[in-house]
Amino acid sequence: MSASTDQDPVELMLKKTGCIELHYKVQECIAETGDWRACQEKVKEFRACMQKYVEQQSQNILQKFLSNGLAFGKSTKLALVVRTDLKMSKGKTAAQCAHAAVMCYQSSVQGTKLQNAVLQRWCRLGQPKIVLRVDNFEQLNSLERQAQESNVVAAMVRDAGRTQLESGTATVLGLGPAPAEDLDKLVAHLKLL
């Protein structure tokens, strides 16, 4: 085993933050006193160190965001692409689009730093969305592959099968949030729903 696999992953993370020594002081205090409440000053110091690290990381992400030219002059949006061959009711379509939007949000949060930065910009600018249509699953599936090749967040909604559709039916594809020009390359040919 290598040295990195022998170490505790929490310790590795804390070393990156620069707060490891304060973490040890909290642990030592608790070991000595047997009561975490008696260690509140040390906990506050550790918490302040971690908060500073989080703020520095956020600043680093913002700097990358700014250096990529996304912050000024480039709009972002989310596209929701609906299969019309399924003949879903308006309510069902709305629910499936909502699922896609939430899935895209979650994927962006867990995605790359750039995807997360685009998500933050999209949120600040009012979360612009567009709802488009395709005629069948093949078109939806092809669009998902193109988005993945372009590093655009893509989230395919598959119905649970409790109401109008069979379980597992692909209904809506969420794309983005992404820079509008990147998304337009994928969906500019599609019509509004």
SERO-4910 file (N, C-alpha, C, O; in steps of 0.05 Angstrom, whole numbers):
BEGIN
 pado doro    nc1    nc2    nc3   cac1   cac2   cac3    cc1    cc2    cc3    oc1    oc2    oc3
  Met    A     17    -24      0      0      0      0     17     25      0     38     26     13
  Ser    A      8     45    -14     23     70    -14     16     86     11     -3     81     24
  Ala    A     33    106     16     29    123     40      2    137     39    -11    141     60
  Ser    A     -7    146     16    -32    161     14    -56    144     19    -76    154     29
  Thr    A    -54    117     14    -77    100     19    -78     92     48    -99     83     58
  Asp    A    -55     94     63    -54     87     91    -65    110    109    -74    105    131
  Gln    A    -66    134     99    -74    157    115   -105    159    115   -118    152     96
  Asp    A   -114    170    137   -142    175    141   -151    197    121   -138    218    120
  Pro    A   -172    192    105   -180    212     85   -188    239     98   -185    260     86
  Val    A   -198    239    123   -205    264    136   -180    279    142   -179    304    139
  Glu    A   -159    265    151   -134    279    157   -122    290    131   -111    313    131
  Leu    A   -124    276    109   -114    286     84   -128    312     76   -116    331     67
  Met    A   -154    312     79   -170    335     73   -163    359     91   -159    381     82
  Leu    A   -160    353    117   -153    374    136   -126    386    131   -121    409    136
  Lys    A   -107    369    122    -80    380    115    -82    400     92    -68    420     92
  Lys    A   -100    394     73   -103    412     50   -114    439     60   -108    460     48
  Thr    A   -131    439     80   -143    463     90   -124    480    106   -128    505    109
  Gly    A   -103    468    117    -85    482    135    -95    484    163    -84    499    180
  Cys    A   -116    469    169   -129    470    196   -123    445    212   -136    441    233
  Ile    A   -105    428    203   -100    403    217    -91    406    245   -100    391    263
  Glu    A    -73    425    251    -63    429    278    -86    437    297    -87    428    320
  Leu    A   -104    454    288   -126    462    304   -145    439    309   -157    436    330
  His    A   -148    422    289   -164    397    292   -152    380    314   -167    369    331
  Tyr    A   -126    376    314   -112    360    334   -116    373    362   -120    358    382
  Lys    A   -116    399    364   -120    412    390   -148    407    401   -151    403    425
  Val    A   -168    407    383   -195    400    392   -196    372    402   -207    366    423
  Gln    A   -184    353    386   -184    325    395   -169    321    421   -179    307    439
  Glu    A   -147    334    425   -131    332    450   -148    343    473   -148    331    495
  Cys    A   -161    365    469   -177    377    490   -199    358    499   -204    354    523
  Ile    A   -213    347    480   -235    328    486   -224    304    500   -236    294    519
  Ala    A   -201    294    491   -188    271    505   -180    277    533   -184    260    551
  Glu    A   -170    301    538   -162    309    565   -185    314    583   -185    306    606
  Thr    A   -205    328    573   -228    336    591   -250    316    591   -265    314    610
  Gly    A   -253    301    570   -275    282    568   -302    296    562   -323    283    563
  Asp    A   -301    321    557   -326    337    552   -321    357    530   -305    376    533
  Trp    A   -334    354    507   -330    372    485   -339    400    491   -329    419    479
  Arg    A   -357    403    510   -366    430    517   -344    447    530   -344    471    528
  Ala    A   -325    433    542   -303    447    555   -282    457    534   -263    470    541
  Cys    A   -287    450    509   -267    456    488   -278    476    467   -268    477    445
  Gln    A   -297    491    475   -310    509    456   -292    530    443   -295    536    420
  Glu    A   -272    540    458   -254    560    447   -238    547    424   -234    559    403
  Lys    A   -228    523    429   -213    509    409   -230    502    384   -221    503    361
  Val    A   -255    495    390   -274    489    368   -279    514    351   -280    513    327
  Lys    A   -282    537    365   -286    562    350   -262    569    333   -265    578    310
  Glu    A   -238    564    343   -214    570    327   -213    551    302   -207    560    280
  Phe    A   -219    526    307   -220    507    284   -241    515    264   -236    515    240
  Arg    A   -265    522    274   -287    530    256   -279    555    239   -284    556    216
  Ala    A   -266    574    252   -257    598    238   -237    592    217   -238    603    195
  Cys    A   -218    574    223   -199    565    203   -212    552    179   -206    558    156
  Met    A   -231    535    184   -246    521    162   -262    541    146   -263    539    122
  Gln    A   -274    560    160   -290    580    145   -272    597    127   -279    603    104
  Lys    A   -248    604    137   -229    619    120   -221    602     96   -219    613     74
  Tyr    A   -217    576    100   -210    559     77   -233    558     57   -228    560     33
  Val    A   -257    555     66   -280    554     48   -282    580     32   -287    580      8
  Glu    A   -278    603     46   -279    629     32   -257    631     11   -262    642    -10
  Gln    A   -233    621     18   -211    622     -1   -217    605    -26   -212    613    -48
  Gln    A   -229    581    -21   -236    564    -43   -257    577    -61   -255    576    -85
  Ser    A   -277    590    -48   -297    604    -64   -285    626    -81   -293    630   -104
  Gln    A   -266    640    -69   -252    661    -84   -237    650   -107   -236    662   -129
  Asn    A   -224    627   -103   -209    614   -124   -227    606   -147   -220    609   -171
  Ile    A   -250    595   -140   -270    587   -161   -279    612   -176   -282    612   -200
  Leu    A   -285    633   -161   -294    658   -174   -272    668   -193   -279    677   -215
  Gln    A   -247    668   -185   -225    677   -202   -224    660   -228   -220    671   -250
  Lys    A   -227    634   -225   -227    617   -249   -251    624   -267   -249    625   -291
  Phe    A   -273    628   -254   -297    636   -268   -293    661   -284   -300    663   -308
  Leu    A   -281    681   -271   -276    707   -284   -256    704   -307   -259    716   -328
  Ser    A   -235    688   -302   -215    685   -322   -225    669   -347   -213    672   -368
  Asn    A   -245    654   -343   -257    639   -366   -276    657   -382   -288    647   -402
  Gly    A   -280    682   -374   -297    700   -389   -326    696   -385   -343    706   -400
  Leu    A   -334    680   -365   -362    674   -362   -377    695   -346   -402    697   -348
  Ala    A   -363    711   -331   -377    729   -313   -388    753   -327   -409    764   -318
  Phe    A   -375    763   -348   -384    787   -360   -391    782   -390   -376    771   -405
  Gly    A   -415    790   -397   -423    789   -425   -433    763   -435   -443    761   -458
  Lys    A   -431    742   -420   -440    716   -429   -464    707   -413   -462    705   -388
  Ser    A   -486    702   -426   -510    693   -412   -509    663   -409   -494    649   -422
  Thr    A   -525    653   -390   -527    625   -386   -557    617   -387   -574    634   -385
  Lys    A   -562    592   -392   -590    583   -391   -591    552   -388   -571    538   -390
  Leu    A   -615    543   -383   -621    515   -380   -641    508   -401   -661    523   -405
  Ala    A   -637    486   -415   -657    477   -435   -671    452   -425   -658    434   -415
  Leu    A   -696    451   -429   -712    428   -422   -724    418   -448   -740    431   -461
  Val    A   -717    393   -456   -725    383   -482   -745    360   -477   -739    340   -464
  Val    A   -769    363   -487   -792    346   -482   -798    328   -506   -798    338   -529
  Arg    A   -803    303   -501   -812    285   -523   -842    289   -528   -858    287   -510
  Thr    A   -848    296   -553   -877    301   -559   -891    276   -567   -916    275   -567
  Asp    A   -877    255   -574   -890    230   -583   -904    216   -560   -921    198   -564
  Leu    A   -898    223   -535   -910    211   -512   -938    222   -505   -953    210   -490
  Lys    A   -944    245   -517   -970    258   -512   -977    261   -483   -999    254   -474
  Met    A   -957    271   -467   -962    275   -439   -981    298   -434   -981    317   -450
  Ser    A   -996    297   -413  -1014    319   -406   -996    343   -398   -972    340   -394
  Lys    A  -1008    367   -397   -994    391   -389   -982    388   -361   -959    395   -356
  Gly    A   -997    377   -343   -988    373   -315   -964    353   -314   -945    358   -300
  Lys    A   -967    332   -329   -945    312   -330   -920    324   -342   -898    319   -331
  Thr    A   -923    339   -363   -900    352   -376   -887    371   -356   -862    372   -354
  Ala    A   -903    387   -342   -892    406   -323   -876    391   -301   -855    400   -293
  Ala    A   -887    369   -291   -874    354   -270   -847    342   -280   -827    343   -266
  Gln    A   -847    332   -304   -823    320   -315   -802    341   -320   -778    337   -316
  Cys    A   -810    365   -329   -792    387   -333   -780    396   -306   -756    402   -304
  Ala    A   -796    396   -285   -787    403   -259   -766    383   -249   -745    391   -238
  His    A   -771    357   -254   -751    337   -247   -725    342   -262   -703    340   -249
  Ala    A   -726    348   -287   -702    353   -303   -686    377   -292   -662    376   -290
  Ala    A   -701    398   -286   -687    422   -275   -673    416   -249   -650    425   -245
  Val    A   -686    402   -231   -674    395   -206   -650    377   -210   -629    380   -197
  Met    A   -652    357   -228   -630    339   -234   -606    354   -245   -583    348   -238
  Cys    A   -611    373   -263   -589    389   -274   -576    406   -252   -551    408   -252
  Tyr    A   -592    417   -235   -581    433   -213   -562    415   -196   -540    422   -190
  Gln    A   -573    391   -188   -557    373   -172   -531    364   -186   -510    363   -173
  Ser    A   -533    358   -211   -509    350   -226   -489    372   -228   -465    367   -226
  Ser    A   -498    397   -231   -480    420   -232   -466    424   -205   -442    431   -205
  Val    A   -481    421   -184   -469    425   -157   -447    404   -153   -426    410   -141
  Gln    A   -452    379   -162   -433    358   -158   -413    355   -181   -395    338   -180
  Gly    A   -415    372   -201   -398    371   -225   -372    384   -221   -362    387   -199
  Thr    A   -360    393   -243   -334    406   -243   -337    434   -230   -359    444   -227
  Lys    A   -314    446   -223   -315    473   -212   -327    492   -232   -341    511   -224
  Leu    A   -321    489   -257   -331    506   -277   -362    503   -280   -376    523   -281
  Gln    A   -372    478   -279   -401    474   -280   -414    487   -256   -436    499   -259
  Asn    A   -401    485   -233   -412    497   -209   -412    528   -211   -431    541   -203
  Ala    A   -391    539   -223   -389    568   -226   -411    578   -246   -424    598   -241
  Val    A   -415    563   -267   -437    570   -286   -464    568   -272   -481    585   -277
  Leu    A   -467    548   -256   -492    545   -240   -497    570   -223   -519    580   -222
  Gln    A   -476    578   -209   -479    602   -191   -487    627   -207   -503    642   -199
  Arg    A   -474    630   -231   -481    653   -248   -510    651   -257   -525    670   -257
  Trp    A   -518    627   -266   -545    622   -275   -565    629   -253   -586    642   -258
  Cys    A   -559    621   -229   -577    627   -206   -579    657   -201   -601    668   -196
  Arg    A   -556    671   -203   -556    700   -198   -571    715   -220   -582    737   -215
  Leu    A   -573    704   -243   -585    718   -266   -614    710   -271   -625    715   -292
  Gly    A   -627    697   -251   -655    692   -253   -662    664   -264   -686    659   -271
  Gln    A   -643    646   -267   -647    619   -277   -663    618   -303   -684    605   -305
  Pro    A   -653    631   -324   -667    630   -350   -669    601   -361   -650    585   -360
  Lys    A   -692    595   -371   -698    568   -381   -712    570   -408   -725    590   -414
  Ile    A   -709    549   -424   -724    547   -449   -734    519   -451   -720    500   -444
  Val    A   -759    516   -460   -771    489   -463   -775    484   -493   -788    498   -507
  Leu    A   -762    462   -502   -762    455   -530   -773    427   -534   -781    414   -515
  Arg    A   -775    418   -559   -787    392   -564   -771    376   -584   -758    387   -602
  Val    A   -774    350   -581   -764    331   -601   -787    311   -606   -806    309   -591
  Asp    A   -784    297   -628   -806    279   -637   -805    251   -624   -825    237   -624
  Asn    A   -781    242   -615   -779    215   -606   -755    210   -587   -739    228   -583
  Phe    A   -753    186   -577   -731    179   -559   -704    181   -573   -684    190   -561
  Glu    A   -703    172   -598   -677    172   -612   -665    200   -613   -641    204   -609
  Gln    A   -682    220   -619   -672    248   -619   -663    257   -592   -643    271   -589
  Leu    A   -678    249   -571   -671    257   -544   -645    244   -536   -627    257   -524
  Asn    A   -642    219   -542   -618    204   -535   -593    215   -550   -572    217   -538
  Ser    A   -596    221   -575   -575    233   -591   -566    259   -579   -542    265   -578
  Leu    A   -585    276   -571   -579    301   -559   -564    298   -532   -546    314   -526
  Glu    A   -571    278   -517   -557    273   -492   -528    266   -497   -510    276   -484
  Arg    A   -523    249   -517   -496    242   -524   -480    266   -533   -457    269   -525
  Gln    A   -492    283   -550   -478    307   -559   -471    325   -536   -449    337   -535
  Ala    A   -489    328   -517   -484    345   -494   -461    334   -477   -443    349   -469
  Gln    A   -461    308   -473   -439    296   -457   -412    300   -471   -392    305   -458
  Glu    A   -412    297   -498   -387    302   -513   -378    331   -511   -354    336   -513
  Ser    A   -397    349   -507   -390    378   -505   -386    387   -477   -382    411   -472
  Asn    A   -386    368   -458   -383    374   -429   -405    393   -419   -400    409   -401
  Val    A   -429    390   -429   -452    404   -419   -468    385   -401   -472    362   -409
  Val    A   -476    394   -378   -491    378   -360   -516    368   -375   -530    384   -387
  Ala    A   -521    342   -373   -545    330   -385   -558    311   -365   -545    294   -354
  Ala    A   -584    315   -361   -599    298   -342   -624    287   -355   -642    302   -362
  Met    A   -625    261   -359   -648    248   -372   -667    239   -350   -660    225   -332
  Val    A   -692    248   -353   -713    240   -334   -726    215   -345   -734    213   -368
  Arg    A   -728    195   -327   -742    170   -333   -765    167   -314   -761    168   -290
  Asp    A   -788    164   -325   -813    164   -309   -814    140   -290   -804    118   -297
  Ala    A   -826    144   -267   -829    123   -247   -851    103   -254   -852     81   -243
  Gly    A   -868    111   -272   -889     93   -281   -914     91   -264   -928     72   -264
  Arg    A   -919    112   -248   -941    112   -229   -967    122   -242   -989    118   -231
  Thr    A   -965    137   -264   -989    149   -275   -993    142   -304  -1005    122   -311
  Gln    A   -983    160   -322   -989    158   -350   -971    141   -367   -978    131   -388
  Leu    A   -946    136   -357   -926    123   -374   -915     98   -361   -918     94   -337
  Glu    A   -902     82   -377   -889     58   -367   -864     66   -351   -851     86   -358
  Ser    A   -858     51   -331   -834     56   -315   -809     55   -333   -805     37   -349
  Gly    A   -792     76   -329   -767     77   -344   -768     93   -370   -748     96   -384
  Thr    A   -792    102   -377   -795    117   -402   -780    144   -400   -784    159   -381
  Ala    A   -762    149   -419   -748    175   -420   -767    196   -430   -779    194   -451
  Thr    A   -770    217   -414   -791    237   -420   -779    265   -427   -787    277   -447
  Val    A   -760    274   -411   -749    301   -414   -719    299   -410   -709    284   -394
  Leu    A   -704    315   -426   -675    318   -422   -670    346   -414   -677    365   -427
  Gly    A   -657    349   -391   -648    375   -382   -619    379   -391   -602    361   -389
  Leu    A   -613    403   -401   -586    410   -410   -578    436   -397   -592    456   -399
  Gly    A   -555    435   -384   -544    459   -371   -550    458   -341   -556    437   -330
  Pro    A   -548    482   -328   -543    507   -340   -515    508   -353   -496    495   -344
  Ala    A   -514    523   -375   -489    525   -390   -489    553   -403   -509    566   -405
  Pro    A   -465    561   -412   -464    586   -428   -484    584   -451   -485    563   -464
  Ala    A   -499    605   -456   -520    604   -477   -508    596   -504   -521    581   -519
  Glu    A   -485    606   -510   -474    599   -537   -467    569   -539   -470    557   -561
  Asp    A   -458    556   -517   -453    528   -518   -479    512   -520   -480    492   -535
  Leu    A   -499    521   -506   -525    507   -507   -538    510   -535   -550    492   -545
  Asp    A   -536    534   -546   -547    539   -572   -536    521   -594   -550    514   -613
  Lys    A   -510    515   -591   -498    496   -611   -512    469   -611   -513    455   -631
  Leu    A   -524    462   -588   -537    436   -586   -567    437   -593   -578    418   -604
  Val    A   -580    460   -587   -609    460   -589   -621    481   -607   -645    483   -609
  Ala    A   -605    497   -621   -615    519   -637   -634    509   -659   -651    524   -668
  His    A   -631    485   -667   -648    473   -689   -675    464   -679   -692    458   -695
  Leu    A   -679    463   -653   -704    452   -641   -725    474   -639   -718    498   -637
  Lys    A   -750    466   -640   -773    485   -637   -782    486   -609   -778    467   -593
  Leu    A   -794    509   -601   -806    512   -575   -829    492   -572   -842    485   -591
  Leu    A   -833    484   -547   -855    465   -541   -882    480   -545   -903    468   -541
***
